[in-house]
Amino acid sequence: MKTLLKASLLMLLVLPFSAARADEADYTKAKEVFEAAGESSHYFGKSYGYALFPTVGKGGIGIGGARGKGRVYEQGRYIGDTTLTQLSIGLQLGGQAYSEIIFFEDKRALDEFTGGNFEFAAQASATAITASVSGTASTTGTSAGASGGQRDATTVAPSFYKGMAVFTVAKGGLMYEATVGGQKFSYKPR
């Protein structure tokens, strides 16, 4: 138990900083995973735009947090940067990293996201893309193990909710939780 506690504390300190160092190759690789993953691949052709977070670091012991840096694309063109911040409260222990993509159904949804500080309420959910392991994700809690192969990822088809569809894929780590929280996003034009 002491080892798990120490590892969790280390993940809380390290993951948010590793998420801040995404380079062009990280964005390319994350996009390829989502393009190859079943139903999420169809959203690239039918969405007005998307926000892509190559790595979101998450950790918690009772109180948890997550942070990731991303880019926003409008009709395939990179238009600005975004930051995801999440705070959660409840039963949780561990740390993990995952990738996230938010598809915007139309210009209105993109404008709402980029219009300032945007926030997903606690009841908004994401479809977890899994590769050889089970995983679930939502802004009310996430549980996932290390991904055994992102190239083999598959999804089920969610529908747009208020003009947005969200997918995540686990990259590594282990986190147990039953929490309440929400995701907040900031946007800075390019």
N, C-alpha and C positions, 0 to 999 in steps of 0.2 A: 504494500500500500504506500509506503514511503517513497519508493521508486516512482510509482505512478504520479504521486503528488509532485515530486521534483520535476518529472518530465512535463507535467501539465503547466507548472509555473514557467519552465523554460520555453514551452511553446507559446505561452501568453506573451512573453517578451520578444521572441524571435519572429514569429509568423507575421505580425503587422509590418515589420521592417522589411521582410523578404518580399512582401506583396508590393512594396513601393518601388521595387527595382525591375519592373517588367520592361523588356526591350522589344524591338520589332519582331524578333524570332518568337518570343513568348506569345504575342498577339496572333501571329501566323499559326503557331501550333494549336493554340486554344480554338481558333476559328476552324481549323481542320477537324478537330475532335467533334465539334458541334455539327459541322457539315456532313460528317460520316455517320452521325448517330441517328439513324432511323428518322423519326418524325421531325426532329428539330431541323434537319436539313431542308425540309420544305419551307420553313419560315424565312429563309434567306431570299427566296424568290417572291414570296407574297407579302413581305413586310416593307413598310416605308423606310425603316431604319432599325438600328439596334445599338445597345450598349454592351461592350464586351469587357469582362474582368478576367484576365488570365489566371490570377491567383488571389483568392481571398483567404486570409489567415484568420482562424477562429479558435478561441480557447475560453475556458471558464472553470471556475470552482465556486459554485453558488451564484456568483455574478459573472457574467461572461461578456465578451465583446468580439467583434469581427471588424476587419478593415481590409479594403482592397482598392487599388487604383485601376481605372479603366479608361476606355476610349468610346466616344459616341460617333456613330456613322449614320449619315443621311443618304439614302439611295446609293450605298457603297462608298461614299466619300467621307473621310475622316474630318469631323467638324469641331471636335473639342474633347476635353478631358473630364472625367467624372471620378468621384470618390464615394465609395460605399462605406458606411459606418453602421454598425449594429450593436445594440445593447440588449442583453437578455437577463432575466431574473428567474430563478427557479432551480430545480434539481439538475445539476450539470457538473461534469467532470471530464477533463481531457482537452485535447486540441486537435485541429484538423486543418487541412487546406483543400479548397475546392475552386473550380472555375464556375463563372456564372455569366449568362447572357440574357438580356432582356430585349425582346423583339417589340417594335412599335408598329401597330397595325396601320396607322395613318399619320399624316402630318400633325393632326390635333394631339395625338398621344405623344409624339416626339416633342412638340412644343410644350406640352404640360411637363414633361420630364426635364427639359432644358430651360424652362422658364424661371428657375431659381432653385431653392431647396425643395426637393421632392421626397416624399416619404410613403413607403408601403405600410399600411396598417398591419397589425398583428395577424389578421385573418387572411391576408394575401398569401398565396402559396406558390411554390415552384415545383416543377416536375424534375425529379432526380434522374439523371442518366447514370445507369450502372454498367459496370464492366466486370463480370465474374464475381460480383459481390452485391449484397443488397444495400440499399440506401434510400433514405427519404429526406426531403428538405422542404422547409417552409420558413417563413419569418416567425412562426411560432415554435420552431425547434428543428434541429437537424440531427440525423444519426447516420453515420456512414463509416465503412471501413476503408482500408487502403484499396485503391483501384488496381485490379489485376491486369489491366490492359485497356487503356483508353481507346485504342484503335478498334476494339470490339464493342464499343458502347452502343446501346440501343435505347430507344425511348418509346413512350406511348404518347398519343396525341392529346395535348391539352388544347383548350380553346382560349381565345383572347379574353381577358377579363379587364374591363375598362380600357380596352385598346392595347393591352400589353400581355405578353406571354413570357414566362420566365423558366429557364432551364438551368440546372446545376450538374456538375460532374465532380465526384470525389477524386482528389489527387493523392491524398494520404492522410494518415493520422487516425485517431479513434476518439470519438466523443459520445458520451451518454448524456442525454438531456430530456427533460420535460419542462419546457420554459415558456415564458411569454416575452415577446420582444418585437421589435420592428426594425426595418432597414430604412436608413435615411441616405439620400444622395445629394451631392453638390455637383455643380456643373460649371466649367470654365471654357468659354469658346476658344478655339484655336487661334 
